[in-house]
Amino acid sequence: MQTLIREIPPVTIARHMKPTPERFQHHEIVERNGVHRVVNTVHSMYEAGDIGDDEVSAADRWYREYLFATIGIVEEKPSDGRFREKGDVHTWMIGRGKCSVRISEIRERLGLCGHVRLEMMLAREMSFSAMARHLYPGLSEGRARMKVSAQCALLLEQLSYAYANMKNKI
């Protein structure tokens, strides 16, 4: 008797799975070791050597906390299954409030302009060119893009420092 479900080895699946043509049109995608990845601004700064591991970790943490604080979505890192968050709606809301406090504290430390750039870069995933067109419409694209790239690198360095030195580890 023939079964309806056929197991496909993971190597075969990874080889056949590729981003859709629409995804290729909207994002810059690179392939490394058979895995397709979307290149974002943080990744491009890291690859260029403008930022280090601490800044990448701070950006990832800010993005996760921003999502949880603003819309209540928890984007978890892959887990081996041993650790599960325990609690009920009340503990989740307390955690969401603490994330909101940290985001507000960072906004006060970095200023409104810094917060807007963080939102553009991390939450809205805008490219340097798109940010440059929005922030510096009167400058040439190359010059404006260079300014935005330098500002974002400095901002991520400050973000990393802010997380490392938060007074009340909320």
Beta strands, then each sheet from edge to edge (+ up, - down):
strand 1: 29-32
strand 2: 35-38
sheet 1: 1+ 2-
end
